[in-house]
């Protein structure tokens, strides 16, 4: 069974790597944004509650996201493992996730942090914005997203180092994609 949490800054390659490992291990890649949209589209009770926040442009509360994640992890395809991508985003969410996993008898096997220098991330995201026509990948927005990441998500490193040091693996995401995949697999195996 493989249960993984991926985190890292925007542009680090989390989604790309998670999709690759999802296919190789035969476990679902669970992106918070995707499951929120799915819950809303399916009209579940939690999805309807989330939609009311999303329609107002407000953040979906942690308890509601945890409920949606709990429902998703209970689905049959997630029984042999999963990759959480984009959650938790802060220490409060990590604490709630740990409580939920403990209450459902699940654990996390590895927390994988992709580490990439900010200047490399800016270059990657500007290139992606140009290639994909993404208006949110402009320099001002990228710098803001990185600042938010460092303020809210970086403390997760300290949280996992303090509470679950043996679960945390930091992987150099500034190398060729296939080398990052190899490094991630090695971290998962240990």
Secondary structure by P-SEA (a helix, b strand, c coil): cccbbbbbccccaaaaaaaaaaaaaccccccaaaaaaaaaaaccaaaaaaaaaaaacccccaaaaaaaaaaaaacccccccbbbccccccaaaaaaaaaaaaaacccccbbbbbbbcaaaaaaaaaaaaaaaccccccaaaaaaaaaaaaacccaaaaaaaacccccbbbbcccccaaaaaaaaaaaaac
